[in-house]
């Protein structure tokens, strides 16, 4: 390798702002980049952004799919593009047949969308296969960047990756549109979207937030995400994502609806003595000062920044407040 003579760029699916750019909505992008936490968002702008985000959630950020959506506005045509991409991936698995059976790669890939948001267990993929064999298949899919591991971190200091437990991880897929396709869903109405979120218990929400969090870093940095989980019986807790902002650890909770239980977040903030957390949900942006005692008797005192899904890419700007 000619060391020092090659530059690397880590490409991701189109972000939500890039989706808006492709849709010719430069004014909405400008609004997203300038809106403040305490800004008053008018009903029409809020509804328009939410509608575009609903489209992004199911169309995703694969350029060919976005192009067809803008051109035809047909969910069926977009679904055809998604399935063409998926079938191309599956056909490409044959090149690895000397290392891993193509059918095993297909089996793991098809399992990822239904397991998003859960601790990844190989027994949930296929009880007839050994964990070692399925692990090898998953590693290849991650190297191919079709899937991304979200590793557990204790979140006691930075860098987060230094405190990872490689045996505990979640997995998200390459793109939210492909997740919908792999689940056999072609959406036409917003009410069907809400049903999708309900059926998947927020998994699709975790997918799209993780996907957008991966775009927050410079293109020359290979994106890496963490989460937190405590499996101890009687005091279970989970934080959807942990990110690093400057020298601070920031927990990010994803709530598919307007509200949701924050018990795990309160406990985590109290135990780590952190001062800022983020909640991503479907409501307008707000900031609240939380001061309370947890069920374990610890005091949690921190600022909770709540942002709607479509502002996820702006998370670092809000954390500079």
Secondary structure, 3 states (H helix, E strand, C coil): CCCCCCCCCCCCCCCHHHHHHHCCCHHHHHHHHHCCCCCCCCHHHHHHHHHHHHHHHHHCCCHHHHHHHHHHCCHHHHHHHHHHHHHHHHHHHHHHCCCCCHHHHHHHHHHHHHHCCCCCCHHHCCCCCCHHHHHHHHHHHHHCCCEEEEEEECCCCCCHHHHEEEEEEEEEECCHHHHHHHCCCCCCCHHHHHHHHHHCCCHHHHHHHHHHHCCCCCCCCCCCEEEEEECCCCCCEEEEEEEEECCEEEEEEECCCCCCCCHHHHHHHHHHCCCEEEEEECCCCEEEEEEEECCCCCEEEEEEEEEEHHHHHHHHHHHCC
